Amino acid sequence: MRNVRLTKATVRMGHHPAVWKRASEVVIRKPRQKDYMQLKWYQTISLLSYMGKVFEKVVAERLSDEAKRTTLPSDG
């Protein structure tokens, strides 16, 4: 419930906190490789914060809903 209130307040204020935009990168080995001495056998994965993902999802849903409600006049 706390996360819902925080997300609603953030959307209402129109502010996306910088801490929610930060990502951590993790380097992992690609599976089934014989020689891990080459960089191409590794992959970088970017992990966003949970609240950043929630915030972006809420904003995307609202934009989608608004686009569905609002129709632009056609050229014909």
Backbone as JSON Lines, residues from 0, in Angstrom:
{"i":0,"aa":"M","n":[0.82,-1.19,0.0],"ca":[0.0,0.0,0.0],"c":[0.87,1.26,0.0]}
{"i":1,"aa":"R","n":[1.98,1.19,0.69],"ca":[2.89,2.33,0.75],"c":[3.45,2.67,-0.62]}
{"i":2,"aa":"N","n":[3.79,1.62,-1.4],"ca":[4.31,1.84,-2.75],"c":[3.27,2.48,-3.66]}
{"i":3,"aa":"V","n":[2.02,2.12,-3.5],"ca":[0.94,2.69,-4.31],"c":[0.8,4.18,-4.01]}
{"i":4,"aa":"R","n":[0.78,4.53,-2.75],"ca":[0.67,5.95,-2.37],"c":[1.87,6.75,-2.88]}
{"i":5,"aa":"L","n":[3.04,6.18,-2.76],"ca":[4.26,6.85,-3.21],"c":[4.23,7.07,-4.72]}
{"i":6,"aa":"T","n":[3.81,6.05,-5.45],"ca":[3.74,6.16,-6.91],"c":[2.7,7.19,-7.32]}
{"i":7,"aa":"K","n":[1.53,7.18,-6.69],"ca":[0.47,8.15,-7.02],"c":[0.94,9.57,-6.74]}
{"i":8,"aa":"A","n":[1.6,9.78,-5.62],"ca":[2.1,11.11,-5.27],"c":[3.16,11.57,-6.27]}
{"i":9,"aa":"T","n":[4.0,10.67,-6.69],"ca":[5.05,11.0,-7.65],"c":[4.45,11.38,-9.0]}
{"i":10,"aa":"V","n":[3.45,10.64,-9.44],"ca":[2.78,10.95,-10.71],"c":[2.07,12.3,-10.59]}
{"i":11,"aa":"R","n":[1.39,12.51,-9.49],"ca":[0.65,13.77,-9.27],"c":[1.62,14.97,-9.29]}
{"i":12,"aa":"M","n":[2.79,14.81,-8.71],"ca":[3.78,15.89,-8.67],"c":[4.51,16.04,-10.0]}
{"i":13,"aa":"G","n":[4.46,15.0,-10.83],"ca":[5.16,15.05,-12.12],"c":[6.67,14.98,-11.96]}
{"i":14,"aa":"H","n":[7.11,14.24,-10.97],"ca":[8.54,14.15,-10.67],"c":[8.98,12.69,-10.69]}
{"i":15,"aa":"H","n":[10.04,12.4,-11.44],"ca":[10.62,11.05,-11.49],"c":[11.96,11.11,-10.75]}
{"i":16,"aa":"P","n":[12.0,10.64,-9.5],"ca":[13.23,10.75,-8.7],"c":[14.44,10.12,-9.38]}
{"i":17,"aa":"A","n":[15.57,10.8,-9.29],"ca":[16.8,10.33,-9.94],"c":[17.2,8.94,-9.44]}
{"i":18,"aa":"V","n":[16.95,8.65,-8.18],"ca":[17.34,7.36,-7.62],"c":[16.59,6.22,-8.3]}
{"i":19,"aa":"W","n":[15.39,6.48,-8.83],"ca":[14.62,5.45,-9.53],"c":[15.12,5.23,-10.94]}
{"i":20,"aa":"K","n":[15.94,6.14,-11.45],"ca":[16.48,6.02,-12.8],"c":[17.81,5.27,-12.82]}
{"i":21,"aa":"R","n":[18.4,5.08,-11.68],"ca":[19.7,4.41,-11.62],"c":[19.56,2.92,-11.91]}
{"i":22,"aa":"A","n":[20.59,2.4,-12.55],"ca":[20.59,0.98,-12.86],"c":[21.93,0.37,-12.43]}
{"i":23,"aa":"S","n":[21.87,-0.87,-12.05],"ca":[23.08,-1.63,-11.75],"c":[23.34,-2.57,-12.91]}
{"i":24,"aa":"E","n":[24.59,-2.68,-13.29],"ca":[24.92,-3.6,-14.37],"c":[25.64,-4.81,-13.82]}
{"i":25,"aa":"V","n":[25.25,-5.96,-14.33],"ca":[25.83,-7.23,-13.91],"c":[26.39,-7.91,-15.15]}
{"i":26,"aa":"V","n":[27.59,-8.43,-15.05],"ca":[28.2,-9.16,-16.16],"c":[28.06,-10.65,-15.89]}
{"i":27,"aa":"I","n":[27.49,-11.36,-16.86],"ca":[27.33,-12.81,-16.7],"c":[27.96,-13.52,-17.89]}
{"i":28,"aa":"R","n":[28.32,-14.77,-17.67],"ca":[28.88,-15.58,-18.75],"c":[27.77,-16.12,-19.63]}
{"i":29,"aa":"K","n":[28.01,-16.16,-20.92],"ca":[27.07,-16.83,-21.83],"c":[27.25,-18.33,-21.64]}
{"i":30,"aa":"P","n":[26.16,-19.08,-21.68],"ca":[26.26,-20.52,-21.4],"c":[26.98,-21.31,-22.49]}
{"i":31,"aa":"R","n":[27.52,-22.44,-22.07],"ca":[28.12,-23.44,-22.95],"c":[29.24,-22.92,-23.84]}
{"i":32,"aa":"Q","n":[30.13,-22.11,-23.29],"ca":[31.3,-21.65,-24.03],"c":[32.54,-22.35,-23.48]}
{"i":33,"aa":"K","n":[33.45,-22.69,-24.36],"ca":[34.64,-23.44,-23.92],"c":[35.72,-22.55,-23.33]}
{"i":34,"aa":"D","n":[35.84,-21.34,-23.85],"ca":[36.92,-20.45,-23.43],"c":[36.36,-19.1,-23.02]}
{"i":35,"aa":"Y","n":[36.43,-18.79,-21.74],"ca":[35.88,-17.53,-21.24],"c":[36.93,-16.42,-21.19]}
{"i":36,"aa":"M","n":[38.0,-16.55,-21.95],"ca":[39.04,-15.53,-21.99],"c":[38.7,-14.39,-22.96]}
{"i":37,"aa":"Q","n":[37.67,-14.58,-23.77],"ca":[37.27,-13.55,-24.73],"c":[36.04,-12.8,-24.21]}
{"i":38,"aa":"L","n":[36.04,-11.49,-24.42],"ca":[34.93,-10.66,-23.94],"c":[33.6,-11.0,-24.59]}
{"i":39,"aa":"K","n":[33.62,-11.51,-25.81],"ca":[32.37,-11.79,-26.5],"c":[31.57,-12.92,-25.85]}
{"i":40,"aa":"W","n":[32.17,-13.64,-24.92],"ca":[31.46,-14.73,-24.25],"c":[30.78,-14.26,-22.96]}
{"i":41,"aa":"Y","n":[30.74,-12.94,-22.77],"ca":[30.08,-12.36,-21.61],"c":[28.95,-11.44,-22.06]}
{"i":42,"aa":"Q","n":[27.99,-11.23,-21.19],"ca":[26.85,-10.38,-21.5],"c":[26.59,-9.46,-20.31]}
{"i":43,"aa":"T","n":[26.24,-8.21,-20.59],"ca":[25.91,-7.25,-19.55],"c":[24.39,-7.14,-19.43]}
{"i":44,"aa":"I","n":[23.89,-7.19,-18.21],"ca":[22.47,-7.04,-17.94],"c":[22.29,-5.82,-17.05]}
{"i":45,"aa":"S","n":[21.33,-4.97,-17.41],"ca":[21.05,-3.77,-16.65],"c":[19.84,-4.01,-15.76]}
{"i":46,"aa":"L","n":[19.97,-3.76,-14.47],"ca":[18.89,-3.98,-13.51],"c":[18.4,-2.64,-12.97]}
{"i":47,"aa":"L","n":[17.16,-2.29,-13.3],"ca":[16.57,-1.05,-12.81],"c":[15.94,-1.27,-11.45]}
{"i":48,"aa":"S","n":[15.77,-0.19,-10.72],"ca":[15.14,-0.3,-9.41],"c":[13.66,-0.69,-9.56]}
{"i":49,"aa":"Y","n":[13.14,-1.35,-8.57],"ca":[11.74,-1.79,-8.57],"c":[10.8,-0.59,-8.71]}
{"i":50,"aa":"M","n":[11.02,0.44,-7.93],"ca":[10.11,1.59,-7.95],"c":[10.2,2.32,-9.29]}
{"i":51,"aa":"G","n":[11.36,2.35,-9.9],"ca":[11.48,2.96,-11.21],"c":[10.64,2.24,-12.24]}
{"i":52,"aa":"K","n":[10.65,0.91,-12.18],"ca":[9.83,0.12,-13.1],"c":[8.35,0.34,-12.86]}
{"i":53,"aa":"V","n":[7.95,0.39,-11.61],"ca":[6.54,0.62,-11.26],"c":[6.1,1.98,-11.78]}
{"i":54,"aa":"F","n":[6.91,3.0,-11.53],"ca":[6.58,4.36,-11.95],"c":[6.44,4.43,-13.47]}
{"i":55,"aa":"E","n":[7.39,3.85,-14.2],"ca":[7.34,3.89,-15.65],"c":[6.12,3.14,-16.19]}
{"i":56,"aa":"K","n":[5.75,2.04,-15.55],"ca":[4.58,1.28,-15.96],"c":[3.3,2.1,-15.76]}
{"i":57,"aa":"V","n":[3.19,2.76,-14.61],"ca":[2.01,3.58,-14.32],"c":[1.9,4.72,-15.34]}
{"i":58,"aa":"V","n":[2.99,5.39,-15.62],"ca":[2.95,6.5,-16.58],"c":[2.6,5.98,-17.98]}
{"i":59,"aa":"A","n":[3.17,4.85,-18.38],"ca":[2.87,4.28,-19.7],"c":[1.39,3.92,-19.81]}
{"i":60,"aa":"E","n":[0.83,3.35,-18.75],"ca":[-0.6,2.99,-18.76],"c":[-1.47,4.23,-18.87]}
{"i":61,"aa":"R","n":[-1.12,5.27,-18.14],"ca":[-1.91,6.5,-18.2],"c":[-1.84,7.15,-19.58]}
{"i":62,"aa":"L","n":[-0.63,7.16,-20.17],"ca":[-0.49,7.72,-21.51],"c":[-1.29,6.91,-22.53]}
{"i":63,"aa":"S","n":[-1.27,5.6,-22.39],"ca":[-2.02,4.73,-23.29],"c":[-3.52,4.98,-23.15]}
{"i":64,"aa":"D","n":[-4.0,5.08,-21.92],"ca":[-5.42,5.34,-21.68],"c":[-5.84,6.69,-22.27]}
{"i":65,"aa":"E","n":[-4.99,7.7,-22.09],"ca":[-5.29,9.03,-22.62],"c":[-5.31,9.01,-24.14]}
{"i":66,"aa":"A","n":[-4.4,8.28,-24.75],"ca":[-4.36,8.18,-26.22],"c":[-5.62,7.5,-26.74]}
{"i":67,"aa":"K","n":[-6.13,6.52,-26.02],"ca":[-7.36,5.83,-26.43],"c":[-8.58,6.74,-26.32]}
{"i":68,"aa":"R","n":[-8.61,7.57,-25.29],"ca":[-9.74,8.48,-25.07],"c":[-9.73,9.65,-26.06]}
{"i":69,"aa":"T","n":[-8.54,10.1,-26.4],"ca":[-8.38,11.27,-27.25],"c":[-8.14,10.82,-28.68]}
{"i":70,"aa":"T","n":[-9.01,11.21,-29.56],"ca":[-8.82,10.87,-30.97],"c":[-8.47,12.12,-31.74]}
{"i":71,"aa":"L","n":[-7.49,12.01,-32.6],"ca":[-7.09,13.14,-33.42],"c":[-7.95,13.17,-34.69]}
{"i":72,"aa":"P","n":[-8.26,14.35,-35.19],"ca":[-9.05,14.41,-36.43],"c":[-8.26,13.82,-37.59]}
{"i":73,"aa":"S","n":[-8.95,13.11,-38.47],"ca":[-8.28,12.49,-39.61],"c":[-8.23,13.48,-40.78]}
{"i":74,"aa":"D","n":[-7.37,13.17,-41.74],"ca":[-7.22,14.04,-42.93],"c":[-8.17,13.62,-44.04]}
{"i":75,"aa":"G","n":[-9.35,13.33,-43.78],"ca":[-10.19,12.89,-44.88],"c":[-11.58,13.0,-44.61]}
